[in-house]
Amino acid sequence: MKKLVKLAAVFILILSSISSVNAQKVAHINLNDLLLLLPERKKAENDIQEYAKQLDGQLKTMSNEYDAKISDYQAKEALMTEPIKADKQKEIGDLEERIKAFQQTAQESLQKKQNDLLEPMINTAKKAIEDVCKDNGFKSCIDSSAGVLLYSDPSDDIMALVKKKLNLTDAPAIEKKDETKAPEKKAGK
């Protein structure tokens, strides 16, 4: 009888350890490789390239105008009066500043365009990853290309348990005054 009880206890331990190992299944996927396979990626890539070409064309136009003004100024500088020189120099300086500002806004605009086109694809991929993880019992999924957690079972969040362990509340900690220090003296007293 004792052997039967011990055998049953060992069997239960083995089953519980197997189920706890299965409950902690972790998956991984290379999100970049997945995104490259999406059919809408090619169109998004073409749209981004076309947009970049438009911005580059505008920048080249501005650069050509700048080069022409510099050449004109250098060719006619000896014949110009001081007020005209100052006016032309200001005009060239203003154009230089416009070019710099355009480069900055063009870069930001291109980045925004990329984000706008890629975000729906990323969301689609992440939703599919989440669905696959849920359907196949994975508790977490890591992007192997970046080491980023893509999915985590919400039941795995241990914040409440750790807060309890540390006796923390949701209220931010307030700095306590050190009462061992002597009170500060105010000036003039």
TORKOL-4160 file (C-alpha; in steps of 0.2 Angstrom, whole numbers, padded with zeros to 4 digits, m for minus):
189
<pt num="1" X="0000" Y="0000" Z="0000"/>
<pt num="2" X="0014" Y="0012" Z="0005"/>
<pt num="3" X="0023" Y="0008" Z="m0012"/>
<pt num="4" X="0006" Y="0012" Z="m0021"/>
<pt num="5" X="0005" Y="0029" Z="m0012"/>
<pt num="6" X="0023" Y="0033" Z="m0016"/>
<pt num="7" X="0021" Y="0028" Z="m0034"/>
<pt num="8" X="0005" Y="0039" Z="m0035"/>
<pt num="9" X="0015" Y="0054" Z="m0027"/>
<pt num="10" X="0029" Y="0052" Z="m0040"/>
<pt num="11" X="0017" Y="0051" Z="m0054"/>
<pt num="12" X="0008" Y="0067" Z="m0048"/>
<pt num="13" X="0025" Y="0076" Z="m0047"/>
<pt num="14" X="0030" Y="0071" Z="m0064"/>
<pt num="15" X="0013" Y="0077" Z="m0071"/>
<pt num="16" X="0014" Y="0093" Z="m0062"/>
<pt num="17" X="0031" Y="0097" Z="m0068"/>
<pt num="18" X="0027" Y="0093" Z="m0086"/>
<pt num="19" X="0011" Y="0104" Z="m0086"/>
<pt num="20" X="0022" Y="0118" Z="m0078"/>
<pt num="21" X="0035" Y="0117" Z="m0092"/>
<pt num="22" X="0021" Y="0117" Z="m0105"/>
<pt num="23" X="0013" Y="0132" Z="m0097"/>
<pt num="24" X="0029" Y="0142" Z="m0100"/>
<pt num="25" X="0031" Y="0140" Z="m0119"/>
<pt num="26" X="0040" Y="0154" Z="m0127"/>
<pt num="27" X="0041" Y="0157" Z="m0146"/>
<pt num="28" X="0052" Y="0168" Z="m0157"/>
<pt num="29" X="0050" Y="0175" Z="m0174"/>
<pt num="30" X="0061" Y="0187" Z="m0185"/>
<pt num="31" X="0048" Y="0201" Z="m0187"/>
<pt num="32" X="0059" Y="0209" Z="m0201"/>
<pt num="33" X="0059" Y="0193" Z="m0211"/>
<pt num="34" X="0040" Y="0192" Z="m0209"/>
<pt num="35" X="0037" Y="0210" Z="m0214"/>
<pt num="36" X="0048" Y="0207" Z="m0230"/>
<pt num="37" X="0036" Y="0193" Z="m0235"/>
<pt num="38" X="0020" Y="0203" Z="m0234"/>
<pt num="39" X="0013" Y="0207" Z="m0251"/>
<pt num="40" X="0009" Y="0226" Z="m0247"/>
<pt num="41" X="0027" Y="0229" Z="m0242"/>
<pt num="42" X="0033" Y="0231" Z="m0260"/>
<pt num="43" X="0020" Y="0244" Z="m0264"/>
<pt num="44" X="0025" Y="0253" Z="m0248"/>
<pt num="45" X="0043" Y="0252" Z="m0252"/>
<pt num="46" X="0039" Y="0259" Z="m0270"/>
<pt num="47" X="0029" Y="0273" Z="m0262"/>
<pt num="48" X="0043" Y="0278" Z="m0250"/>
<pt num="49" X="0055" Y="0278" Z="m0264"/>
<pt num="50" X="0044" Y="0289" Z="m0275"/>
<pt num="51" X="0041" Y="0301" Z="m0261"/>
<pt num="52" X="0060" Y="0302" Z="m0257"/>
<pt num="53" X="0063" Y="0306" Z="m0276"/>
<pt num="54" X="0051" Y="0320" Z="m0275"/>
<pt num="55" X="0059" Y="0327" Z="m0260"/>
<pt num="56" X="0076" Y="0325" Z="m0268"/>
<pt num="57" X="0070" Y="0334" Z="m0284"/>
<pt num="58" X="0065" Y="0349" Z="m0273"/>
<pt num="59" X="0081" Y="0349" Z="m0264"/>
<pt num="60" X="0091" Y="0348" Z="m0281"/>
<pt num="61" X="0080" Y="0363" Z="m0288"/>
<pt num="62" X="0085" Y="0373" Z="m0272"/>
<pt num="63" X="0103" Y="0368" Z="m0273"/>
<pt num="64" X="0104" Y="0373" Z="m0292"/>
<pt num="65" X="0096" Y="0390" Z="m0287"/>
<pt num="66" X="0109" Y="0392" Z="m0274"/>
<pt num="67" X="0124" Y="0388" Z="m0285"/>
<pt num="68" X="0117" Y="0400" Z="m0298"/>
<pt num="69" X="0116" Y="0414" Z="m0286"/>
<pt num="70" X="0134" Y="0411" Z="m0279"/>
<pt num="71" X="0140" Y="0410" Z="m0297"/>
<pt num="72" X="0131" Y="0426" Z="m0302"/>
<pt num="73" X="0137" Y="0435" Z="m0286"/>
<pt num="74" X="0155" Y="0430" Z="m0289"/>
<pt num="75" X="0155" Y="0435" Z="m0307"/>
<pt num="76" X="0148" Y="0452" Z="m0304"/>
<pt num="77" X="0155" Y="0456" Z="m0286"/>
<pt num="78" X="0168" Y="0468" Z="m0293"/>
<pt num="79" X="0155" Y="0479" Z="m0301"/>
<pt num="80" X="0143" Y="0479" Z="m0286"/>
<pt num="81" X="0140" Y="0493" Z="m0274"/>
<pt num="82" X="0141" Y="0489" Z="m0256"/>
<pt num="83" X="0122" Y="0490" Z="m0253"/>
<pt num="84" X="0119" Y="0478" Z="m0268"/>
<pt num="85" X="0133" Y="0466" Z="m0261"/>
<pt num="86" X="0125" Y="0466" Z="m0244"/>
<pt num="87" X="0108" Y="0463" Z="m0252"/>
<pt num="88" X="0114" Y="0448" Z="m0263"/>
<pt num="89" X="0124" Y="0441" Z="m0248"/>
<pt num="90" X="0108" Y="0442" Z="m0237"/>
<pt num="91" X="0098" Y="0434" Z="m0252"/>
<pt num="92" X="0111" Y="0419" Z="m0253"/>
<pt num="93" X="0111" Y="0417" Z="m0234"/>
<pt num="94" X="0092" Y="0416" Z="m0233"/>
<pt num="95" X="0092" Y="0403" Z="m0247"/>
<pt num="96" X="0105" Y="0393" Z="m0238"/>
<pt num="97" X="0094" Y="0394" Z="m0222"/>
<pt num="98" X="0079" Y="0388" Z="m0232"/>
<pt num="99" X="0089" Y="0374" Z="m0239"/>
<pt num="100" X="0094" Y="0368" Z="m0222"/>
<pt num="101" X="0076" Y="0370" Z="m0215"/>
<pt num="102" X="0070" Y="0360" Z="m0230"/>
<pt num="103" X="0082" Y="0346" Z="m0227"/>
<pt num="104" X="0077" Y="0345" Z="m0209"/>
<pt num="105" X="0058" Y="0345" Z="m0213"/>
<pt num="106" X="0061" Y="0333" Z="m0228"/>
<pt num="107" X="0070" Y="0320" Z="m0217"/>
<pt num="108" X="0056" Y="0321" Z="m0204"/>
<pt num="109" X="0042" Y="0320" Z="m0218"/>
<pt num="110" X="0051" Y="0305" Z="m0225"/>
<pt num="111" X="0052" Y="0296" Z="m0208"/>
<pt num="112" X="0033" Y="0300" Z="m0205"/>
<pt num="113" X="0029" Y="0293" Z="m0222"/>
<pt num="114" X="0038" Y="0277" Z="m0219"/>
<pt num="115" X="0030" Y="0275" Z="m0202"/>
<pt num="116" X="0013" Y="0279" Z="m0209"/>
<pt num="117" X="0015" Y="0265" Z="m0222"/>
<pt num="118" X="0024" Y="0252" Z="m0211"/>
<pt num="119" X="0013" Y="0254" Z="m0196"/>
<pt num="120" X="m0002" Y="0245" Z="m0203"/>
<pt num="121" X="0009" Y="0230" Z="m0209"/>
<pt num="122" X="0017" Y="0229" Z="m0192"/>
<pt num="123" X="0000" Y="0229" Z="m0183"/>
<pt num="124" X="m0006" Y="0215" Z="m0195"/>
<pt num="125" X="0010" Y="0205" Z="m0192"/>
<pt num="126" X="0008" Y="0208" Z="m0173"/>
<pt num="127" X="m0010" Y="0203" Z="m0173"/>
<pt num="128" X="m0006" Y="0187" Z="m0182"/>
<pt num="129" X="0008" Y="0183" Z="m0170"/>
<pt num="130" X="m0003" Y="0186" Z="m0155"/>
<pt num="131" X="m0017" Y="0175" Z="m0163"/>
<pt num="132" X="m0004" Y="0161" Z="m0167"/>
<pt num="133" X="0003" Y="0162" Z="m0149"/>
<pt num="134" X="m0014" Y="0161" Z="m0141"/>
<pt num="135" X="m0020" Y="0146" Z="m0153"/>
<pt num="136" X="m0004" Y="0136" Z="m0149"/>
<pt num="137" X="m0002" Y="0140" Z="m0131"/>
<pt num="138" X="0013" Y="0151" Z="m0131"/>
<pt num="139" X="0015" Y="0162" Z="m0116"/>
<pt num="140" X="0027" Y="0174" Z="m0124"/>
<pt num="141" X="0035" Y="0178" Z="m0141"/>
<pt num="142" X="0051" Y="0187" Z="m0144"/>
<pt num="143" X="0057" Y="0196" Z="m0160"/>
<pt num="144" X="0073" Y="0187" Z="m0163"/>
<pt num="145" X="0079" Y="0201" Z="m0175"/>
<pt num="146" X="0078" Y="0214" Z="m0161"/>
<pt num="147" X="0076" Y="0205" Z="m0145"/>
<pt num="148" X="0060" Y="0213" Z="m0141"/>
<pt num="149" X="0045" Y="0205" Z="m0133"/>
<pt num="150" X="0031" Y="0205" Z="m0146"/>
<pt num="151" X="0017" Y="0196" Z="m0136"/>
<pt num="152" X="0015" Y="0191" Z="m0118"/>
<pt num="153" X="0000" Y="0183" Z="m0110"/>
<pt num="154" X="m0008" Y="0196" Z="m0099"/>
<pt num="155" X="m0009" Y="0184" Z="m0085"/>
<pt num="156" X="0010" Y="0183" Z="m0083"/>
<pt num="157" X="0011" Y="0201" Z="m0077"/>
<pt num="158" X="0018" Y="0199" Z="m0059"/>
<pt num="159" X="0017" Y="0218" Z="m0055"/>
<pt num="160" X="0004" Y="0216" Z="m0042"/>
<pt num="161" X="0013" Y="0202" Z="m0033"/>
<pt num="162" X="0030" Y="0211" Z="m0033"/>
<pt num="163" X="0021" Y="0227" Z="m0026"/>
<pt num="164" X="0013" Y="0217" Z="m0013"/>
<pt num="165" X="0030" Y="0209" Z="m0009"/>
<pt num="166" X="0038" Y="0226" Z="m0007"/>
<pt num="167" X="0023" Y="0234" Z="0002"/>
<pt num="168" X="0020" Y="0246" Z="m0012"/>
<pt num="169" X="0004" Y="0256" Z="m0017"/>
<pt num="170" X="0000" Y="0264" Z="m0034"/>
<pt num="171" X="0004" Y="0281" Z="m0026"/>
<pt num="172" X="0021" Y="0288" Z="m0029"/>
<pt num="173" X="0033" Y="0288" Z="m0015"/>
<pt num="174" X="0034" Y="0305" Z="m0006"/>
<pt num="175" X="0051" Y="0310" Z="0000"/>
<pt num="176" X="0051" Y="0311" Z="0019"/>
<pt num="177" X="0060" Y="0325" Z="0028"/>
<pt num="178" X="0075" Y="0320" Z="0038"/>
<pt num="179" X="0071" Y="0325" Z="0055"/>
<pt num="180" X="0088" Y="0322" Z="0062"/>
<pt num="181" X="0094" Y="0338" Z="0053"/>
<pt num="182" X="0093" Y="0354" Z="0062"/>
<pt num="183" X="0080" Y="0366" Z="0055"/>
<pt num="184" X="0087" Y="0378" Z="0042"/>
<pt num="185" X="0090" Y="0396" Z="0048"/>
<pt num="186" X="0081" Y="0410" Z="0037"/>
<pt num="187" X="0091" Y="0425" Z="0032"/>
<pt num="188" X="0088" Y="0440" Z="0041"/>
<pt num="189" X="0083" Y="0432" Z="0058"/>
